[in-house]
C-alpha cells in the first residue's frame, strides 16, 4: 500500500545551502533577514575584493567581518571552511580573499590549539596557485601578525614554492616592485628542491643571487629561458630596437620570457607598432585584452590584430584565463576601434558558458539602484550594476521566454531580441536611484514560472515588505547577491526561496539542479 506518494502528499521543496536564520534590518533600515554564519561567509567571500570600500561598508569593516567569520568557522567547522577556501581560489576566482582566508584559518586554529580537519599546511599550500602568491601571503601575515611566521605557514609556502617556482615565473613575478622577492621567500621557508626536478636547486640559488648579489648573479646554464633572457639584457641599448624589428623578433622575445612590461623597460623608448607586434604572439590572453587601446594607438597592423583577436575569442583561451565576464565589458567599453568588438562579444559569451537555457516563463529583475554603482575595486572602473546587467541579460537571451526588467526607485522593461549581443543590450540599462525591489516584483510578476533577482539586497525603510512574498509560495525565487552584505532581503534555503552569489556564471548551476527537484549543495561538495 502506498504510504507516502499519495495524491494528497505535500511536495517537498529542494533545499539550497545559503540559509537564513532570523530577522534584521538592511543597511538602509528596511526589513531584512539574517543568514547563518556559513551562508554569510560564503556570500561575502565570493564578492569580497579585500580592502575595498563598498557603498554600505567600509573596507576595514568588511575585512574585519570576513576575518572574524573565517576564524570562527575554521575552529568549529574546519572541513567546510577549508573546502570554501580551496574552491574560492579555484572556481570562485577570488585570489586575495582566499589568501587572506587561509592565513586567518591558520591563525585561529593555532590560537585555539585545534588539530582536527584539514591541516594548516595543506590549506596554505592549496590556495597558492600563482608564483607571486607565496610572497603575497607572507606579506599579509607579517603585516598583520608580525615577523614570527609559524611552521605550518612556512611549510605550506615551501610546498607551493616547489610547485610554482620556474625560470619563466621568476622573470614574470620576481620584480623589484615586490616587498617579498623570490629570494626573500626562499630565505624564510627553506624549501628542499623537488627531487623530480633536478634543475630546481640551481634555480633557487639563482633567485637568491638575484636578490642579494644582482650584479654577479648568473642564471643556471640548464635553463634556456633564463640564459636567453640574460643574453638579451646584455645587448647594447643602441642595438635593441633593431632586434625587435628584425627577423625572428617574436621568437627571440618568447624564448627569453620577455613580457610586454619588461620589453618597454628594455627598449627605454616608446612601444611602437613593431615592438607590440613582436611581443603580441607571446602575450597572455588577458594581457591582450588590457592593451587593445595601446595596439590601436601605436598602429598595430590588421593581420596581427586578427591573430590577437582570434586568441581572445577562443573558448579554450577564455576558459584558461579564468577571468570574470565583466572584464570583457571593460575592454569593450574602452577599446577605441570596432575591430575588437566582435571578438570581445564572443569572449564574453564563452565566459558565460554556465548560463542555462531556462524553460517556461522567467522574470529577471536587475538592480540598477545607487548602491550598485560603486566600483568593484580601487583598480576597476566596473561596478556591480553592470555586472548585474551582464548576468541578467545573458539569462534572458538564453531563456525560452523571459521578461527583462531594470529596477531602482522605479522599474521598467528592457527591450531585447533573440540573437542580440549581450553588449548591445547593456547599452539600454540606466541608473534608477533608490531600491524598491518589492514594488518591482509586484508590478512585473505575471504568472511566471520563476523569478530571478540580481541585486545587493539592500532596500531602505521607505520600501516596506519582503519582495519574495509578492510571488506565490510554490514559484521559485532566486536571489543572486553580488555584494555579500550581512542582511538579505528575503528568506533562503528551502520552500522555493534560494540565494546564491558571486561574480562568475558558476552560480547558475544551482537553478536547473533545484528545478529538477534535487537539493543543491555548496559548490565544492557537488
C-alpha positions, 0 to 999 in steps of 0.5 A: 500500500502506498504510504507516502506518494499519495495524491494528497502528499505535500511536495517537498521543496529542494533545499539550497545551502545559503540559509537564513536564520532570523530577522534584521534590518538592511543597511538602509533600515528596511526589513531584512533577514539574517543568514547563518554564519556559513551562508554569510561567509560564503556570500561575502567571500565570493564578492569580497575584493579585500580592502575595498570600500563598498557603498554600505561598508567600509573596507576595514569593516568588511575585512574585519567581518570576513576575518572574524567569520573565517576564524570562527568557522575554521575552529568549529567547522574546519572541513567546510571552511577549508573546502570554501577556501580551496574552491574560492581560489579555484572556481570562485576566482577570488585570489586575495580573499582566499589568501587572506582566508587561509592565513586567518584559518591558520591563525585561529586554529593555532590560537585555539590549539585545534588539530582536527580537519584539514591541516594548516599546511595543506590549506596554505599550500592549496590556495597558492596557485600563482608564483607571486602568491607565496610572497603575497601571503607572507606579506599579509601575515607579517603585516598583520601578525608580525615577523614570527611566521609559524611552521605550518605557514612556512611549510605550506609556502615551501610546498607551493614554492616547489610547485610554482617556482620556474625560470619563466615565473621568476622573470614574470613575478620576481620584480623589484616592485615586490616587498617579498622577492623570490629570494626573500621567500626562499630565505624564510621557508627553506624549501628542499628542491623537488627531487623530480626536478633536478634543475630546481636547486640551481634555480633557487640559488639563482633567485637568491643571487638575484636578490642579494648579489644582482650584479654577479648573479648568473642564471643556471646554464640548464635553463634556456629561458633564463640564459636567453633572457640574460643574453638579451639584457646584455645587448647594447641599448643602441642595438635593441630596437633593431632586434625587435624589428628584425627577423625572428623578433617574436621568437627571440622575445618568447624564448627569453620570457620577455613580457610586454612590461619588461620589453618597454623597460628594455627598449627605454623608448616608446612601444611602437607598432613593431615592438607590440607586434613582436611581443603580441604572439607571446602575450597572455590572453588577458594581457591582450585584452588590457592593451587593445587601446595601446595596439590601436594607438601605436598602429598595430597592423590588421593581420596581427590584430586578427591573430590577437583577436582570434586568441581572445575569442577562443573558448579554450583561451577564455576558459584558461584565463579564468577571468570574470565576464565583466572584464570583457565589458571593460575592454569593450567599453574602452577599446577605441576601434570596432575591430575588437568588438566582435571578438570581445562579444564572443569572449564574453559569451564563452565566459558565460558558458554556465548560463542555462537555457531556462524553460517556461516563463522567467522574470529577471529583475536587475538592480540598477539602484545607487548602491550598485554603482560603486566600483568593484575595486580601487583598480576597476572602473566596473561596478556591480550594476553592470555586472548585474546587467551582464548576468541578467541579460545573458539569462534572458537571451538564453531563456525560452521566454523571459521578461527583462526588467531594470529596477531602482526607485522605479522599474521598467522593461528592457527591450531585447531580441533573440540573437542580440549581443549581450553588449548591445543590450547593456547599452539600454540599462540606466541608473534608477536611484533608490531600491524598491525591489518589492514594488518591482516584483509586484508590478512585473510578476505575471504568472511566471514560472520563476523569478530571478533577482540580481541585486545587493539586497539592500532596500531602505525603510521607505520600501516596506515588505519582503519582495519574495512574498509578492510571488506565490509560495510554490514559484521559485525565487532566486536571489543572486547577491553580488555584494555579500552584505550581512542582511538579505532581503528575503528568506533562503534555503528551502520552500522555493526561496534560494540565494546564491552569489558571486561574480562568475556564471558558476552560480547558475548551476544551482537553478536547473539542479533545484528545478529538477527537484534535487537539493543543491549543495555548496559548490565544492561538495557537488 
